[in-house]
Amino acid sequence: MRQILFIALVALSVPLVVKRPLWGIAIYLGANVVRPEMFFWGGRSGSFVFKAYFCLFVLATILNGYLRNKGRIINREFLLMIWLIIAVLVSFAFAQYPIFRGDYYIIELLKGFGVCAFIYMIVTGFGDVKFVQNVLLGCFSFLGLWGIEQSFRGNERLEGLGGNAWGDSNDLAAVFVMFLPVAFAKFFASENGRERWQATAVIAIMVILIICTQSRGGLLGLIACVAAYGFFTRNMRRIAFASLLMAVVVLPFASQEYFERLKAMKSEDTLDGSAKSRLVLWELGLRVFSDNPLIGTGFLTYPHAKFEYKDEFRDLDSKFHAYIFRTKDMKVTHNTYIQMLSDCGLFGTIPYLLLIFGGISAGFRSRKLISRFPEKKEPLTWLCGLSAGVTGFAVCIITINSVLIPFMYFQLVFIGILSRTITKDTEAEKQGAATSEACLGY
């Protein structure tokens, strides 16, 4: 029955997507939040929906004249995505170890980049970006409420809440960190009391959800994204006050176990097994990279590649050594940057880092413009939120493997669209002001 209802809802959305492609983008991305494994990951239903919506996007772009925007695809971040996928394919072709379902995960990346191409053509300005982001905030709020309810029912760290796309608690926290500053932007950019109350509720849900995951990396990302948003918007005082209020609200949701996990980070001697294993896994990843610096050992091959150095780590406690080098559910790097270095070498790491840097640098550019162009405060505030989200996410992925999380690439696309829109508008205003001065002078 649920399967029939699911297919019926997809069928009912067809005329809406064809008539309003922007709604199609919002529905598809939003549905990936609410039930991600149905669309980008997992069984036949996900494959069916992706194919259906991809065909709908093709049809909608043709019928609505969006194909004329195809030149918008050729830009810095999309070219970096192409470079990244080429690097992944090269590492896959020359892999030194077996890759578990490597072709499947590469196709997932390609699917995500394909959706990015349609976003470039269909999302054309600030209003469109704001609309999609508001839909996503609503979907994340739904997922957050669901997660908080699950936390009270015994799923203490919310494992599996994000489906197969970001099912680990640390992944879940990182994705919510990415969107938390967007909710801040919604609050500070609006002068409508109702919208501000909505944004306040979204912020509270997201922060509580991040705390419920008990993710230490998520907490660091939370601090980083809030600080980045305050810095980018030149609004540190208000953000500090908002942070204080957040702390008061979420404190009751922090479990004793979470406090114990945080206390374990005081020094190297008090680190728990999870944190200690990451340090060893990072060292192993850097060893793999140092021996394979150009194209790495192959996409997703680190779990096998690290065994080459098994005998060099015999000084570890025997049980800990067996844990690090276990053959069932083999350990990964738990660090996206080191994962890219070991799996794809510099050839794959450079475009990935440039993508993240581009998203963060948009916030620094916005900081310069926000005082010079007060009439652009709203779009610049949203751009700061998007950029701060990527900043927080960049901190979170120090402790997780996130190359395959598609929403980072989507947010980078929205940042690129909004940044170029603002730049175009401000340059036009400068040119108009210069023309007016010249006329007056004449």
Buried (B, 14 or more C-beta within 10 A) or exposed (E): EEEEEBBEEBEEBBEBBBEBBBBBBBBBBBBBBBBBBBBBBBEEBBBBBBEBBBEBBEBBBEEBEBEEBEEBBEBBBBEBBEBBBEBBBBBBEEBBBEBEEBEEBBEBBBBBBEBBBBBBBBBBBBEBBBBBBBBBBBBBBBBBBBBBEBBEEEBBBBEBBBBBBBBBBBBBBBBBBBBBBBBBBBBBBBEEEEBBEBBBBBBBBBBBBBBBBBBBBBBBBBBBBBBBBBBBBEBEEEBEEBBEEBEEBBEEBBBEEBEEBEEBBEEEEEBEEEBBBBEBBBBBBBBBBEEBBEBBBBBBBBBBBBEBBEEEBEEBEEEBBEBBBEEEEBBBBBBBBBBBBBBBBBBBBBBBBBBBEBBBBBBEBBBEBBEEBEEBBBBBBBBBBBBBBBBBBBBBBBBBBBBBBBBBBBBBBBBBBBBBBBEEBBEEEEEEEEEEEEEEEE
